Structure formats: structure tokens, C-alpha cells
Amino acid sequence: MNLRQGRVLRIGHRGAAALAPENSLAAVEAAIDLRVDLVEIDVVRDGDALRLAHDAAGLTADNPTLDEALELVASSEAGLLLDLKSVGAEREVVAAIRGAGLLERTAVGSFHAGSLRALKEIEPSLTTGFSYPFDRVGLSARRAAQPLISTGLAGMRRLLPLRIVRLLARARADAAMLHWALVSQSLVERCHARGAAVLAWTVEDEAALRRVLAAGVDGVIANDPRLVGD
């Protein structure tokens, strides 16, 4: 999959989480109905199954399977951005993507460099993206922690352009998938010079959208894809 298409890709975060429960088949369908370029889903291993969920704590028997989501995407014109949360599930994920005929329409992202390297070993043609930063303890979901997060991201934003090429090379990644507050023009230019795309997550308002577009990103990941326009 070519993530650098000369236009900004519109990507529905966790399907279209603003319009239906996140990582649900309804959210996938909502994103497809909005004619997104890519439908983003989170995938977690649940025993012998792969299910849509943000993390293992959110798993129930009612969570849709990856195969169910792939069937919906395969029947549409949308591409897929699969955020792989479980290390060690790489072979099963590649087999599922191949089985659905979506290999050329899919990019797989992960916070884990080792997982991305494993994916490339299994299927060298698969497009992969290194997600950053990794929120290990779920601070981003805690409103009281937002001032701390903003301070930390500001420091990361200054240093990341100096580190991004090394991080991408270590992960053998084709794209940088970054928190929107880390995106800067210098970072995008360094990624593009390496041939890597830059996707910004999760853009929730016009101010953040203007900022990442001005920096030159290749794709915008949003809970409500309508924010990004048609």
C-alpha cells in the first residue's frame, strides 16, 4: 500500500468511534459509509481468536473478530489500517489479511518495533507503521493527566526529528504513525527524505487538523472522519 499519494488520507480511528462504539462492526460500517481512505481498527489476541479491542482488558465474547471486520472492508473500496496490540500474533494477522485478499490495501501499525520486524519477515510486501509514543499506563485517557502529557509531548516534539529516522530503521517501518502533537514540518521532511509517510493520530478538532496539515502529513486519523472533509 502506498501511504504517500499526494493527498491527505482520511482515516477513521477505531472504525468511526465518534459515530458508533469503537472497534465495533457498526463503527467499521460507519467509516466505510463516509468513504474514508482507511478504516482503522485495533486487534488483540483472545486465546485462539483475534478480536477488535483497544487492549486485553476490553475483551469480551461480544467483541467482533478480525475476520468479521476484514469481510466488511473487503466488500468496500476502503483500505485498512490495523493497529496490532498483541505481540506474537503477527503470523495469524498476516494470514487473515491474505485470506481476505486485502494485502495490497492494508497497513499494519504497532508500538512494538519487534512486532513490525516480524511482520516484514513473514510478508515483506506488507506496509507497516511505527506508532509513537507508547502510553504504557493509559495516561492519555485520564483528564487530570493532560497537563503532564502536554509537557511531555512538547519535549518529545523537539527531539523526535533527530530520532525518527533511527526509530523507523530499527522497526523496518514504512511510515511514522504519531500523536498529532509530535508532528512538525522538520519531522515530516526527515521522514519523507527517507521515503516514509507520516500519519497523525488522533485529531479531534480544527486547530489540531490545521497544525498537522500545515506540517505536511500524509494522513489524518480521526474518531470522526467528517472533520477531515471529503
Sequence and secondary structure as in RCSB ss.txt:
>XXXX:A:sequence
MNLRQGRVLRIGHRGAAALAPENSLAAVEAAIDLRVDLVEIDVVRDGDALRLAHDAAGLTADNPTLDEALELVAS
SEAGLLLDLKSVGAEREVVAAIRGAGLLERTAVGSFHAGSLRALKEIEPSLTTGFSYPFDRVGLSARRAAQPLIS
TGLAGMRRLLPLRIVRLLARARADAAMLHWALVSQSLVERCHARGAAVLAWTVEDEAALRRVLAAGVDGVIANDP
RLVGD
>XXXX:A:secstr
  S  SS EEEETTTTTTTS TTSHHHHHHHHHTT SEEEEEEEEETTEEEE SSGGG  TTS BHHHHHHHHHT
SS EEEEEE STT HHHHHHHHHHTT GGGEEEEES HHHHHHHHHH TTSEEEEEE   TT GGG GGGHHHHH
HHHHHHHHHHHHHHHHHHHHHT SEEEEEGGG  HHHHHHHHHHT EEEEE   SHHHHHHHHHHT SEEEESSG
GGG  
